[in-house]
C-alpha cells in the first residue's frame, strides 16, 4: 500500500477493493505502517478504491479509535454512498471525488 508521512500527517492510498478477502492483509499492512508513529492526523485517499465491504469499514473504524483526526478524501460516489449509509460522515470528514 502506498503511503506518505509529512508534517505528522499519514496519508494512506487505498486501491481496488477492500473486502473480507483482503481486509486482514490490508489491516496488517496498516498496522506495520503505523507501528512506532504517533498518529496526529490520518488521511485515507480513496480515489482508486472501487468497493468497500463491512470488513473494510471495520478497518477504518479501528483506525479511528487509534487516531481521532481522520479524513477520507477523494471518495468515489459508490463508496461514498456506503460510507454515508453507515453514518461515517458523523464520525469523520469525508470528501467526495
C-alpha positions in Angstrom: 0.0 0.0 0.0 1.3 3.4 -0.9 1.5 5.9 1.9 3.2 9.2 2.8 4.1 10.8 6.2 4.6 14.5 6.2 4.2 17.0 9.0 2.6 14.5 11.3 0.0 13.5 8.7 -0.1 10.0 7.5 -1.8 9.5 4.1 -2.8 6.0 3.0 -3.8 5.3 -0.6 -6.4 2.6 -1.0 -6.9 0.8 -4.3 -9.2 -1.8 -5.9 -11.5 -3.5 -3.4 -11.4 -3.6 0.4 -13.4 -6.7 1.3 -13.4 -9.8 3.5 -10.9 -11.5 1.2 -8.1 -8.9 1.6 -9.1 -7.0 4.7 -6.8 -9.0 7.0 -3.8 -8.3 4.8 -4.7 -4.6 4.5 -5.1 -4.3 8.2 -1.8 -5.9 8.9 -0.1 -3.6 6.4 -1.6 -0.6 8.1 -0.5 -1.8 11.5 3.1 -2.2 10.2 2.9 1.4 8.7 1.6 3.0 11.9 3.8 1.0 14.3 6.0 3.4 16.2 4.3 6.5 14.7 2.4 8.9 17.0 -0.7 9.5 14.9 -1.9 13.0 14.9 -3.8 13.1 11.6 -4.6 10.4 9.1 -5.9 10.9 5.6 -7.2 8.0 3.6 -7.2 8.7 -0.1 -9.8 6.6 -1.8 -9.6 7.8 -5.3 -8.6 4.3 -6.6 -11.0 2.4 -4.3 -13.8 0.7 -6.2 -15.6 -1.1 -3.4 -15.6 -1.3 0.4 -17.4 -4.0 2.4 -18.2 -4.2 6.1 -14.7 -5.7 6.7 -13.2 -2.6 5.2 -15.4 -0.3 7.2 -14.2 -2.1 10.4 -10.6 -1.3 9.4 -11.4 2.4 9.2 -13.4 2.3 12.5 -10.4 0.7 14.3 -8.1 3.3 12.8 -10.4 6.0 14.1 -10.1 4.5 17.6 -6.3 5.0 17.3 -6.4 8.5 15.8 -9.3 10.8 16.4 -8.4 13.0 13.5 -9.2 11.0 10.3 -10.3 12.4 6.9 -11.4 10.3 3.9 -10.5 12.1 0.7 -11.4 11.8 -3.0 -14.1 9.2 -2.2 -15.8 7.8 -5.4 -19.6 8.1 -5.5 -20.3 4.4 -4.9 -18.0 4.1 -1.9 -19.4 7.5 -0.6 -22.9 6.1 -0.6 -21.8 3.1 1.5 -20.0 5.4 4.0 -23.0 7.7 4.2 -25.4 4.8 4.7 -23.5 3.6 7.8 -23.1 7.1 9.2 -19.3 7.6 8.8 -20.0 11.3 7.9 -20.9 11.8 11.6 -17.5 10.4 12.7 -15.0 11.9 10.3 -14.6 14.3 7.4 -15.5 12.7 4.1 -14.8 14.5 0.8 -16.3 13.1 -2.5 -14.2 12.7 -5.6 
